[in-house]
């Protein structure tokens, strides 16, 4: 039995190609995909890169569906389980996927798969919050109100005293405001008009959920973070480049980068259960972070219904990627798999 998978195919752009079904190996789950989520920054990057270089890349790494078969040495899963599935090269946009079991988690009863699929990228936000050292009562600034920025803001809100979202695009800020956060333009941040939460109980944490050239935004965020004193932290989360003039006038500032979604991601030995890993202090494994993200969705801290998301059949993939290029207010598209690619 064969299915189809979306790929970025060099000069041909987006294509759906046939793939033959395989049985799950040790440590793997075979999953019938019911929903997958576009990660816009990553996937548009590889579509554009393929057009420049001729490379081919499978697209997608966030899916949800039903377990068809569990391979040997897979504890805790059985056919019929509803699960989320994560992983570049594993949880692709395809009818059926083979995913290492530690990149999967059971979906709680009462949580729809179209909501649960957000947990895969929300695990990146959970990891970023850990990397920042976020504590209860801290004052949080999120620069960039796209998909990751909105997820970071919602994850942070569970601990922070106050969360502010900033973006250059008013239409994206309008959708972010639906989540209940204070929103401001990037111009207001650059002008020093943001005062943060009042009164700050803890310290300031600024998350840079950006892409492309971001020197002005990073500098403005650093100034916001250090204006309140203490030991503020700046955390990069997106794909961006920036030049910042550091000086003693800026004050003490910790700068960190949060890559991926926790210890063990992109480590096949860990993901397939062939070895264990101990995360650094204050951080967690990808398996734990996926569960934490699911728990936040189930508890209502992450609210997909209030985010600017579209849902469409995977057969309309070309339209979906086109919408993400043309509508800045749209943070992502979820694919459903009622029909074939």
Number of C-alpha atoms within 10 A of each C-alpha: 6 10 16 18 21 22 24 25 22 20 16 13 17 21 18 19 14 13 14 9 15 12 13 19 17 16 22 25 30 24 29 22 27 21 27 33 26 27 22 20 18 14 19 18 13 22 25 15 19 21 17 11 10 16 14 19 18 24 27 25 22 25 36 33 28 23 23 19 19 25 19 12 14 18 12 10 18 15 13 13 17 26 24 31 33 31 21 14 16 20 29 27 30 31 26 26 27 24 27 27 26 25 26 26 23 20 24 15 8 7 14 13 21 21 20 28 27 28 31 31 23 29 28 25 31 28 29 27 23 19 23 24 14 21 19 14 19 23 29 29 30 26 28 26 29 27 23 25 27 29 27 32 28 25 25 29 21 15 17 24 21 23 24 23 25 28 25 16 16 16 14 21 23 15 21 27 19 13 19 12 17 17 22 21 18 21 15 14 22 17 9 14 12 17 13 20 19 9 11 17 15 18 22 29 30 24 30 28 24 24 14 10 13 16 15 16 23 25 19 19 26 24 18 24 28 22 16 15 14 14 15 25 23 23 22 21 23 21 16 15 12 13 11 13 7 11 8 6 8 16 16 16 17 14 13 15 15 21 17 19 26 26 21 22 20 16 11 14 15 22 23 21 17 11 11 12 12 10 13 11 8 12 20 22 21 28 22 20 24 31 19 19 26 27 18 19 23 19 11 11 18 27 17 19 11 13 21 21 16 14 15 15 17 26 17 12 21 12 12 20 18 11 16 19 12 9 11 16 21 20 24 24 23 23 25 24 20 13 9 13 20
